[in-house]
Amino acid sequence: MGRKKLPIDQLKENGNYRPSRHGEHHLTTSVSKSIPKPPSRFNRYARDEWRRITKELHSLGMLSNIDLGALGLLCEQYGRALEIDFHIRSKFNGWAAYLATVDYKTDMHGKAYNSAVEYYFKNLGLFGISPAERAKIQIHSEETPEKKKINQFKPL
């Protein structure tokens, strides 16, 4: 399975765009003009995560309207995991007591927590949030003349 196609805008920014490799149908994205509000169905943890992530992605110019559904699911799973974590900590007086009394692999709370965390970590890379995925994305920021002078002496 090959790599995912990058949007034309990003290829042009990176200097990798070659018109001969792209037909009439190519990926383009429209950057969201404002930071969208979190959906009303979110719990407080998901709303906080939504605000944190959308603020960062918007400031980097990486938040497009087409991404909002997947980002919503990502934040929703984060919120679910923290809500279950809070429930377990308050009901069982911590994870140690929970794990000592319940088989977390078969218990409803343990299964729900594991699936929420698994989904969250699987999909972090879609938005370049994990350190490994973020290293693959080249983000261009405006360079001051001082930075340009310093960067021209950096080794390749």
C-alpha positions in Angstrom: 0.0 0.0 0.0 1.5 3.3 -1.0 1.7 6.6 0.8 -1.3 8.9 1.1 -1.3 11.7 -1.5 -0.4 15.2 -0.3 -2.5 18.2 -1.2 -1.2 20.2 -4.1 -0.8 23.3 -1.8 1.5 21.4 0.5 3.6 20.0 -2.4 4.0 23.5 -3.8 5.1 24.8 -0.4 7.6 21.9 -0.1 8.9 22.6 -3.6 7.9 19.0 -4.7 5.1 19.9 -7.1 5.5 18.5 -10.6 2.6 19.2 -13.0 3.5 16.2 -15.1 2.7 13.9 -12.1 -0.7 15.3 -11.4 -3.7 15.0 -13.7 -6.8 17.2 -13.7 -8.0 15.5 -10.5 -5.8 16.5 -7.6 -6.2 17.1 -3.9 -6.8 20.7 -2.9 -7.9 21.9 0.5 -9.4 25.1 1.7 -8.0 26.3 5.0 -10.7 27.2 7.5 -11.0 30.9 7.9 -11.9 30.8 11.6 -11.6 28.3 14.4 -14.8 26.3 14.5 -16.7 25.8 17.7 -16.8 22.3 19.2 -19.9 20.2 18.6 -22.5 20.4 21.4 -22.4 16.6 22.0 -18.9 16.8 23.4 -18.2 16.4 27.1 -15.9 18.9 28.8 -12.7 17.0 28.1 -13.5 16.6 24.4 -14.3 20.3 24.2 -11.0 21.3 25.8 -9.1 19.0 23.4 -11.0 20.4 20.4 -10.1 23.9 21.4 -6.5 23.0 22.0 -6.0 21.2 18.7 -8.0 23.5 16.4 -6.1 26.5 17.8 -2.8 25.0 16.9 -3.8 23.6 13.5 -5.4 26.8 12.6 -2.3 28.9 13.5 -0.2 26.6 11.3 -2.7 26.8 8.4 -3.4 23.1 8.6 -7.0 23.1 9.5 -9.4 22.5 6.7 -13.2 22.1 6.7 -12.9 18.6 5.4 -10.9 17.5 8.5 -13.5 18.5 11.0 -15.4 15.2 11.1 -12.3 13.1 11.7 -11.0 15.7 14.2 -14.4 15.5 16.0 -14.1 11.7 16.4 -10.6 12.1 17.7 -11.6 14.6 20.3 -14.7 12.5 21.2 -12.5 9.4 21.9 -10.2 11.5 24.0 -13.1 12.8 26.0 -14.5 9.3 26.5 -11.2 8.0 27.7 -10.9 10.7 30.3 -14.5 10.4 31.4 -14.0 6.7 32.0 -10.7 7.3 33.7 -12.5 9.8 36.1 -15.3 7.3 36.7 -12.8 4.5 37.6 -10.7 6.7 39.8 -13.8 8.0 41.8 -15.7 4.6 42.0 -12.7 2.4 42.8 -10.4 4.9 44.4 -7.8 4.6 41.6 -6.7 2.2 38.9 -4.8 -0.1 41.3 -8.0 -1.0 43.2 -9.9 -1.3 39.9 -7.4 -3.7 38.4 -7.3 -5.7 41.7 -11.1 -6.3 41.8 -12.1 -6.4 38.1 -10.9 -8.1 35.0 -10.4 -5.0 32.9 -10.3 -7.0 29.6 -13.9 -8.2 30.1 -15.3 -5.4 32.2 -17.4 -2.8 30.3 -15.4 0.2 31.6 -12.0 -1.4 30.8 -13.1 -2.4 27.3 -14.5 1.1 26.6 -11.4 2.8 27.9 -9.0 0.6 25.9 -10.9 1.1 22.7 -11.1 4.9 23.2 -7.4 5.1 23.8 -6.5 2.8 21.0 -8.7 4.8 18.5 -7.2 8.1 19.8 -3.6 7.0 19.3 -4.2 5.3 15.9 -5.6 8.6 14.5 -3.2 11.1 16.0 -1.0 10.7 13.0 -3.8 11.9 10.6 -3.3 15.4 12.0 0.4 15.3 12.5 0.0 15.4 16.3 2.3 12.5 17.3 6.0 13.4 17.3 6.8 10.8 14.6 4.2 12.1 12.2 5.0 15.8 12.9 8.6 15.2 11.9 7.3 14.2 8.4 5.4 17.5 7.9 7.3 20.5 6.8 5.7 23.7 8.1 6.8 27.0 6.6 6.8 30.0 8.8 7.9 33.5 8.0 11.6 33.9 8.5 13.1 37.2 9.7 16.2 38.5 8.0 18.2 37.4 11.0 17.0 33.8 10.7 17.7 33.7 7.0 21.3 34.7 7.7 21.7 32.0 10.3 20.0 29.3 8.2 22.2 29.9 5.2 25.2 28.7 7.2 23.5 25.5 8.5 24.8 22.3 7.0 22.5 20.4 4.6 
